[in-house]
Amino acid sequence: MTQSKIAVDLILKNLAESTEKTKDRARKASEVLLGDLETDLATTPYEVVYKEDRVKLKYYRPPEPKGGTPLLVVYALINRETMLDLQPGRSVVQTFLDNGLDVYMVDWGYPTRKDQYLTIDDHVNGYMDNAVDFIRKAHGLEQVNLMGICMGGAFSVIYSALHPEKIQNLITTVTPSNFDTDKGLLHIWMKRTSADRMAECYRNMPGDLMNLGFLLLNPARLIIDKYVGFMENMDNRDFVENFVRMEKWIFDSPDVPGATFKQFIEDCYRKNLLIQSRLEVGGQRVDLEKLTMPLLNIYGRYDHLVPPEACDKLTAAVGSEDTEDLCLDTGHIGIYVSSKFQREFAPKIVQWLGERERTVSAPKKTKKAAGSKGKGKKGQKTDAAASEHQQAG
């Protein structure tokens, strides 16, 4: 029997080359990690123009204002609005400013123990309404444009239904409105969560506890894969800087006022009152038929927190004849921070608002766009393909 020969020389050569490459990567990684890194968030200049309790209203002045209707952005109570201004070159805020929009953004701040009794009514008919009135007075206008994100999107839907005379156009992004779905582990968990006990125990829901829950929704990707990816790219300065920015944003997690958390779980996740126009806020019924202003509803196909099934029924439930659904092939955060989606998400909003700024006196139904995947009762559904971007989506 002929004994097979092993290419020992070739094996040793490949091993030596691999060792040399590993040493080189380790040296470069040391230079990157021990050197100066630019990891600041929210570097776009702004001015705090209104403050009430813990809540601030930021104003971003465009370099070349177009004088149109200002846009108020309302983020969720969970995590921070700084995600919309992650870094130069990947900033939703900067894109808005570059297109001449006057941008206002609510900074919910960090709740303290005294905030535990604040309800959805306090946030919507209190802080949000005061911010809208401030902007209306500052610009001498009757209406503003409103853009809501995630839980802030739900607040924006509620606000627009209760104060439709103050909103010219409404934009909802990754906004849950239909909670009667088992798509996504979060919806399953929340329906089985004892909000009463948690609010009683913690007063305000700890941001760190909620963050842990979000990570456990997809631990393989959000915990293991993410850090494996970091190890594989830690010799790349741009990658490391972006990674650190995302980590800083992810773990900057304010608590959520206990009464608001309890009401959102009970009335939305458990009873699904919002999409049925049965939700009551401040003694008033939130009737979605009163949403007669143009509505743009954007969500992510691969969103593990707010799946499409939680978003895509809103346009059919409102009273507006000018509605559009836009489903992007990305996740919950990728819509805002993916470099590829920077060329689709914010520019789409700018274009959509611009078209309605010119035709505000005569709103019309949106025409079915090329690539549409179907049309609802009052609007259209559009798909835009793009890739996920690291852990962010």
C-alpha positions as CSV (number, residue, x, y, z in Angstrom):
1,M,0.0,0.0,0.0
2,T,1.4,3.4,-1.0
3,Q,1.5,5.8,1.9
4,S,0.0,9.2,1.0
5,K,2.3,12.1,1.3
6,I,1.4,15.1,3.4
7,A,2.5,18.5,2.1
8,V,4.2,19.5,5.4
9,D,6.1,22.3,3.8
10,L,2.9,23.9,2.4
11,I,1.1,23.5,5.8
12,L,4.0,25.1,7.6
13,K,4.2,27.9,5.1
14,N,0.4,28.7,5.4
15,L,0.7,28.5,9.2
16,A,3.6,31.0,9.2
17,E,1.7,33.4,6.8
18,S,-1.4,33.1,9.0
19,T,0.6,33.8,12.1
20,E,2.2,36.8,10.5
21,K,-1.2,38.2,9.4
22,T,-2.6,37.7,12.9
23,K,0.4,39.5,14.4
24,D,-0.1,42.4,12.0
25,R,-3.8,42.6,12.7
26,A,-3.1,42.6,16.5
27,R,-0.6,45.4,16.0
28,K,-3.0,47.5,14.0
29,A,-5.8,46.7,16.5
30,S,-3.6,47.9,19.4
31,E,-2.9,51.2,17.5
32,V,-6.6,51.7,16.9
33,L,-7.9,50.8,20.4
34,L,-5.1,52.7,22.2
35,G,-5.3,55.7,19.9
36,D,-7.7,58.7,19.8
37,L,-11.1,57.7,18.6
38,E,-13.9,60.0,17.5
39,T,-17.0,58.6,19.1
40,D,-19.1,61.6,20.0
41,L,-22.9,61.4,19.2
42,A,-25.2,64.2,18.3
43,T,-22.6,66.7,17.0
44,T,-25.0,68.7,14.8
45,P,-25.4,72.1,16.5
46,Y,-28.8,72.8,18.1
47,E,-30.4,75.2,20.6
48,V,-32.7,74.3,23.5
49,V,-35.6,76.7,22.9
50,Y,-38.1,75.4,25.4
51,K,-37.9,73.4,28.6
52,E,-40.5,71.9,30.9
53,D,-39.6,69.7,33.8
54,R,-37.1,67.1,32.5
55,V,-38.3,67.6,28.8
56,K,-36.4,69.8,26.4
57,L,-37.2,71.0,22.9
58,K,-34.2,71.1,20.6
59,Y,-34.2,73.4,17.5
60,Y,-31.9,72.7,14.6
61,R,-31.6,75.7,12.3
62,P,-31.0,74.9,8.6
63,P,-28.1,76.7,6.9
64,E,-30.4,77.7,4.1
65,P,-34.0,77.7,5.4
66,K,-36.8,77.2,2.8
67,G,-39.4,78.8,5.1
68,G,-41.8,75.8,4.9
69,T,-43.7,74.2,7.7
70,P,-41.3,73.1,10.6
71,L,-41.0,69.4,11.5
72,L,-41.3,68.2,15.1
73,V,-39.6,64.8,15.7
74,V,-40.9,62.8,18.7
75,Y,-38.7,59.9,19.8
76,A,-39.7,57.0,22.1
77,L,-39.3,57.2,25.8
78,I,-36.9,54.3,25.5
79,N,-33.3,55.0,24.5
80,R,-32.4,58.5,23.2
81,E,-33.2,60.7,20.2
82,T,-29.4,61.1,19.6
83,M,-29.8,58.0,17.3
84,L,-31.1,60.4,14.6
85,D,-27.8,62.3,14.7
86,L,-25.4,59.3,15.1
87,Q,-22.4,60.8,13.3
88,P,-21.5,63.2,10.5
89,G,-22.4,61.6,7.2
90,R,-24.9,59.3,8.8
91,S,-27.3,61.8,10.4
92,V,-31.0,62.0,9.6
93,V,-31.1,65.4,11.2
94,Q,-28.3,66.7,9.0
95,T,-30.1,65.4,5.9
96,F,-33.2,67.3,6.9
97,L,-31.2,70.5,7.5
98,D,-29.3,70.2,4.2
99,N,-32.7,70.2,2.5
100,G,-33.8,73.4,4.3
101,L,-36.2,71.9,6.9
102,D,-36.6,73.6,10.3
103,V,-36.2,70.7,12.6
104,Y,-37.4,70.5,16.2
105,M,-36.8,67.4,18.4
106,V,-38.2,66.4,21.8
107,D,-35.6,65.3,24.3
108,W,-37.5,63.4,27.0
109,G,-34.6,63.5,29.4
110,Y,-34.2,61.2,32.3
111,P,-37.2,60.5,34.6
112,T,-36.7,60.7,38.3
113,R,-38.8,59.2,41.1
114,K,-41.2,62.1,41.0
115,D,-42.1,61.2,37.3
116,Q,-43.5,57.8,38.2
117,Y,-47.1,59.0,38.1
118,L,-46.9,60.6,34.6
119,T,-49.3,59.0,32.2
120,I,-49.6,59.0,28.4
121,D,-51.9,61.9,28.8
122,D,-49.2,63.9,30.5
123,H,-46.8,63.2,27.7
124,V,-49.2,63.8,24.8
125,N,-51.6,66.5,26.0
126,G,-49.0,68.0,28.2
127,Y,-45.4,68.1,27.0
128,M,-46.1,67.4,23.3
129,D,-49.0,69.9,23.1
130,N,-46.9,72.6,24.8
131,A,-44.0,71.9,22.4
132,V,-46.3,72.1,19.3
133,D,-47.8,75.4,20.6
134,F,-44.4,76.8,21.1
135,I,-43.4,76.0,17.5
136,R,-46.6,77.3,16.1
137,K,-46.2,80.6,17.9
138,A,-42.5,80.9,17.0
139,H,-43.3,80.5,13.3
140,G,-46.6,82.2,13.2
141,L,-48.3,79.1,11.9
142,E,-51.5,77.2,12.7
143,Q,-50.0,73.8,11.9
144,V,-46.7,71.9,12.1
145,N,-45.4,68.7,10.6
146,L,-45.1,65.8,13.0
147,M,-42.8,62.7,12.8
148,G,-42.9,60.0,15.4
149,I,-40.6,57.1,16.1
150,C,-41.5,53.8,17.7
151,M,-43.4,54.5,20.9
152,G,-43.0,58.2,20.0
153,G,-44.9,57.3,16.8
154,A,-47.8,55.9,18.8
155,F,-47.8,59.1,20.9
156,S,-47.8,61.1,17.6
157,V,-50.8,59.1,16.3
158,I,-52.6,59.8,19.5
159,Y,-51.8,63.5,19.5
160,S,-52.8,63.9,15.8
161,A,-56.1,62.3,16.5
162,L,-56.8,64.5,19.5
163,H,-55.4,67.7,18.0
164,P,-55.8,67.3,14.2
165,E,-56.2,71.0,13.6
166,K,-52.5,71.5,14.7
167,I,-50.9,68.9,12.4
168,Q,-50.4,69.5,8.7
169,N,-48.6,66.2,7.8
170,L,-48.0,63.1,9.9
171,I,-45.0,60.7,9.5
172,T,-44.8,57.5,11.5
173,T,-41.7,55.4,11.5
174,V,-41.4,51.9,13.0
175,T,-44.5,52.7,14.9
176,P,-46.6,50.0,16.6
177,S,-50.3,50.6,16.1
178,N,-51.7,47.1,15.9
179,F,-50.6,45.0,18.9
180,D,-52.7,41.9,18.1
181,T,-49.8,39.9,16.6
182,D,-47.4,37.2,17.7
183,K,-44.8,38.2,15.2
184,G,-41.9,39.2,17.3
185,L,-41.0,37.9,20.7
186,L,-41.6,41.3,22.3
187,H,-45.3,41.2,21.6
188,I,-45.6,37.8,23.1
189,W,-43.7,38.8,26.2
190,M,-45.5,42.1,26.8
191,K,-48.9,40.4,26.7
192,R,-47.8,38.2,29.5
193,T,-46.1,40.9,31.5
194,S,-47.5,42.0,34.8
195,A,-47.3,45.7,34.3
196,D,-49.0,46.4,37.7
197,R,-46.4,44.5,39.6
198,M,-43.5,45.9,37.7
199,A,-44.7,49.5,38.1
200,E,-45.3,48.8,41.8
201,C,-41.9,47.3,42.3
202,Y,-39.7,49.7,40.2
203,R,-41.9,52.9,40.2
204,N,-40.1,53.8,37.0
205,M,-39.2,51.0,34.6
206,P,-35.4,50.8,34.7
207,G,-33.8,51.4,31.3
208,D,-31.1,48.9,31.9
209,L,-33.7,46.2,32.6
210,M,-35.5,46.9,29.4
211,N,-32.2,46.9,27.5
212,L,-31.4,43.5,28.8
213,G,-34.9,42.3,27.6
214,F,-34.3,43.7,24.2
215,L,-30.9,41.9,23.9
216,L,-32.5,38.7,24.9
217,L,-35.0,38.9,22.1
218,N,-32.2,37.9,19.7
219,P,-29.2,37.0,21.8
220,A,-27.3,35.2,19.1
221,R,-27.2,38.3,16.9
222,L,-27.3,41.1,19.4
223,I,-24.9,39.6,21.9
224,I,-22.7,37.0,20.3
225,D,-22.5,37.9,16.6
226,K,-22.0,41.6,17.4
227,Y,-18.9,41.1,19.5
228,V,-17.5,38.4,17.2
229,G,-17.8,41.0,14.4
230,F,-16.0,43.5,16.6
231,M,-13.1,41.1,17.1
232,E,-12.9,40.5,13.4
233,N,-12.8,44.2,12.6
234,M,-11.0,45.8,15.6
235,D,-8.1,46.8,13.3
236,N,-10.5,49.0,11.3
237,R,-10.7,52.5,12.9
238,D,-14.0,53.5,11.1
239,F,-15.6,50.2,12.2
240,V,-14.5,50.6,15.8
241,E,-15.6,54.2,16.0
242,N,-19.0,53.4,14.7
243,F,-19.3,50.3,17.0
244,V,-18.5,52.5,20.0
245,R,-21.0,55.1,19.0
246,M,-23.7,52.4,18.7
247,E,-22.8,50.9,22.1
248,K,-22.9,54.4,23.7
249,W,-26.4,55.0,22.2
250,I,-27.7,51.5,23.0
251,F,-26.7,51.7,26.7
252,D,-27.9,55.3,27.2
253,S,-31.3,54.1,28.4
254,P,-33.5,56.4,30.4
255,D,-36.1,54.9,32.7
256,V,-39.8,55.0,31.6
257,P,-42.3,56.6,34.0
258,G,-44.2,53.7,35.7
259,A,-47.7,54.9,35.0
260,T,-47.0,55.4,31.3
261,F,-45.3,52.0,31.1
262,K,-48.3,50.4,32.8
263,Q,-50.9,52.1,30.5
264,F,-49.0,51.3,27.3
265,I,-48.7,47.6,28.2
266,E,-52.3,47.3,29.4
267,D,-54.2,49.4,26.7
268,C,-52.0,48.7,23.7
269,Y,-50.1,45.4,24.0
270,R,-52.9,43.6,26.0
271,K,-56.1,45.2,24.8
272,N,-55.0,46.5,21.4
273,L,-57.2,49.6,21.8
274,L,-55.3,52.0,19.6
275,I,-56.0,50.5,16.2
276,Q,-59.6,49.9,17.2
277,S,-60.1,53.7,18.0
278,R,-61.1,52.6,21.5
279,L,-58.1,54.0,23.4
280,E,-58.9,56.8,25.9
281,V,-56.3,59.4,26.8
282,G,-57.1,62.3,29.1
283,G,-60.8,61.4,29.0
284,Q,-61.0,61.6,25.2
285,R,-61.4,58.7,22.8
286,V,-58.5,58.4,20.2
287,D,-60.6,58.2,17.0
288,L,-58.2,57.3,14.1
289,E,-60.9,58.6,11.6
290,K,-59.9,62.1,12.8
291,L,-56.5,61.5,11.2
292,T,-57.4,63.3,8.0
293,M,-54.0,64.9,7.3
294,P,-51.6,63.2,4.9
295,L,-49.9,60.2,6.5
296,L,-46.6,58.5,5.6
297,N,-46.0,55.2,7.4
298,I,-42.5,53.7,7.2
299,Y,-41.4,50.4,8.8
300,G,-38.8,47.7,8.5
301,R,-39.4,44.3,7.0
302,Y,-36.9,42.6,9.4
303,D,-37.8,44.6,12.5
304,H,-37.6,42.2,15.5
305,L,-39.1,44.8,17.9
306,V,-42.0,46.3,15.8
307,P,-42.6,43.8,13.0
308,P,-44.5,44.8,9.8
309,E,-47.7,43.2,11.1
310,A,-47.7,45.7,14.0
311,C,-47.4,48.7,11.6
312,D,-49.2,48.0,8.3
313,K,-52.8,48.4,9.4
314,L,-52.6,52.0,10.4
315,T,-53.2,53.6,7.0
316,A,-56.4,51.6,6.4
317,A,-57.7,52.7,9.8
318,V,-57.4,56.5,9.5
319,G,-59.7,59.0,7.9
320,S,-57.1,60.5,5.5
321,E,-57.4,60.0,1.7
322,D,-53.6,60.7,1.3
323,T,-51.7,57.8,2.9
324,E,-48.6,55.8,2.0
325,D,-46.9,52.7,3.5
326,L,-43.2,52.3,2.8
327,C,-41.7,49.0,3.9
328,L,-37.8,48.9,3.9
329,D,-35.8,45.8,3.9
330,T,-34.0,46.5,7.2
331,G,-34.4,46.3,10.9
332,H,-35.6,48.6,13.7
333,I,-32.5,50.8,13.9
334,G,-31.1,50.2,10.4
335,I,-33.7,52.5,8.9
336,Y,-32.0,55.5,10.7
337,V,-28.3,54.6,10.9
338,S,-27.5,52.3,7.9
339,S,-25.3,54.2,5.5
340,K,-27.3,52.7,2.6
341,F,-30.6,53.8,4.0
342,Q,-29.3,57.3,4.6
343,R,-29.8,57.7,0.9
344,E,-33.5,56.5,1.0
345,F,-35.1,57.2,4.4
346,A,-34.6,60.9,5.1
347,P,-34.6,62.0,1.4
348,K,-38.0,60.2,1.0
349,I,-39.4,62.2,3.9
350,V,-38.0,65.4,2.5
351,Q,-39.6,64.7,-0.9
352,W,-42.9,63.6,0.6
353,L,-43.2,66.8,2.7
354,G,-42.1,69.0,-0.1
355,E,-44.9,67.7,-2.4
356,R,-47.5,68.3,0.3
357,E,-46.1,71.7,1.1
358,R,-46.9,72.8,-2.5
359,T,-50.4,71.1,-2.5
360,V,-51.5,71.7,1.1
361,S,-54.6,73.4,0.0
362,A,-55.7,70.5,-2.3
363,P,-54.6,67.2,-0.8
364,K,-54.9,64.2,-3.2
365,K,-54.6,60.5,-3.1
366,T,-51.1,59.1,-3.6
367,K,-50.6,57.4,-6.9
368,K,-49.4,53.8,-7.0
369,A,-45.6,53.7,-7.4
370,A,-43.6,51.4,-9.4
371,G,-42.6,48.3,-7.4
372,S,-45.7,48.6,-5.2
373,K,-46.7,45.4,-3.5
374,G,-50.4,46.2,-3.1
375,K,-52.7,48.9,-2.2
376,G,-54.8,49.3,1.0
377,K,-58.1,51.0,1.4
378,K,-56.7,54.5,1.3
379,G,-53.0,54.2,0.5
380,Q,-50.2,52.4,-1.2
381,K,-47.5,50.0,0.0
382,T,-44.0,50.3,-1.4
383,D,-40.9,48.1,-1.0
384,A,-37.4,49.4,-1.2
385,A,-34.5,46.8,-1.0
386,A,-31.3,47.4,0.9
387,S,-29.0,45.4,3.1
388,E,-28.7,45.3,6.9
389,H,-25.9,47.3,8.5
390,Q,-24.0,45.5,11.2
391,Q,-25.9,45.1,14.5
392,A,-27.9,48.2,13.9
393,G,-30.1,46.6,11.2
